[in-house]
Amino acid sequence: MALLISACGRDSGRARPEATTAPAAPKGTMESAVTWEREFTLQESDETVNVIVRAQLDPRGGFLIADEQEGFARRYDSGGRLLAQFAGKGSGPGEFMNLLRVLRLPDGTLAAFDIFNKVAFFDSAGTRVVRTARTPVAPLHSVTLLDDSLVVLGGGLADGTENDLRIHVWNLKSDSLLASFFTPALPSRAHVMAAGSAGWVGVDRRGDTLAVVSSLADTVYLMTTGGRMLERIPLPSRAFRRLDPARPLPDARGGLVAAREWFGSFSLMSDVFWMGDTFLVQFQDRTGPQPSWRLVGMGRDGRQTFEVVDSPMLLAADRASGLLYFVSPRSETPNVWRAARLVRP
């Protein structure tokens, strides 16, 4: 033992290799923004195929998936094993034509929201419909849980009233609308036309503060859950393309091709994820019907931490663990995911 200790403590006289540091990933790549971790596949079968995937973290572990195309809601464990599939395409009490999001409420109930007004409440396993209700918002773009009875709904009111309010606090136990606020600026006819087809709103929250993005505005808005505006933080992006109101609008003579070319001439904000002291803003450019995703990291002071053009789609973010869940950049199907963590300076 003494000899071993002595040998370990002596300098052998050999040259020691210099410490090396892995070279930094090139700026603008995903590897410069995140550190990739495990990749996993959401289980599928002849009866289960993920087509248009919107993901939510399940507080009980794993993920809740809403598939707009198929109308199904799915529960997966953290490794991608299918635990349950429920709902489906249709107009019955537990069926959906355009399923947008599935949330687990604090009492364990699963709430599934359709883009057009409908919400169905299922038991904790998703096997039984408890009740259905009609939301006041359609089309619905985002759903954010506030507490055991309140949600924030992003979208326009469906009651036919002439207003442009896009954020609404709804009591899902009493089916009552408590507050409506936030009117995105639409300074031209072109903006109004674009918002009519792609006027979505993305929302994340921390405590009683909401982070909001609106499709045509290169800004992150911070406001209270009561609607008081706190800050407007410009998006620090060189890639975001603003709508040019002077560009000729498409008309019926140009058909679908002209409409797609026009919509492909500007970027659209899609979502915001609030991770610690960083906002992750996801926006898209379109070539035809398919979006090309872009991702910007920014601080509350408005400084950019990274920008990646042609990023994979960011599906969900877990503040507790620091994990981000993307469609795998190596996959052409939305059921192969890859976890990652933000690279810290």
VENQUI-V491440 format. One record per run of one state. SS is the DSSP state (~ for helix, > for strand, _ for the rest). FROM is the first residue (numbers start at 1). LEN is the number of residues. If there is no record, write none. Layout:
SS/FROM/LEN ; SS/FROM/LEN
This chain:
_/1/1 ; ~/2/8 ; _/10/20 ; ~/30/4 ; >/34/8 ; _/42/11 ; >/53/5 ; _/58/5 ; >/63/5 ; _/68/4 ; >/72/5 ; _/77/5 ; >/82/6 ; _/88/1 ; >/89/1 ; _/90/6 ; >/96/1 ; _/97/2 ; >/99/6 ; _/105/5 ; >/110/5 ; _/115/3 ; >/118/5 ; _/123/6 ; >/129/6 ; _/135/2 ; >/137/9 ; _/146/4 ; >/150/8 ; _/158/7 ; >/165/7 ; _/172/4 ; >/176/8 ; _/184/5 ; ~/189/10 ; _/199/2 ; >/201/6 ; _/207/2 ; >/209/6 ; _/215/4 ; >/219/6 ; _/225/4 ; >/229/6 ; _/235/20 ; ~/255/9 ; _/264/4 ; >/268/8 ; _/276/2 ; >/278/10 ; _/288/2 ; >/290/10 ; _/300/4 ; >/304/8 ; _/312/2 ; >/314/5 ; _/319/4 ; >/323/5 ; _/328/8 ; >/336/7 ; _/343/3
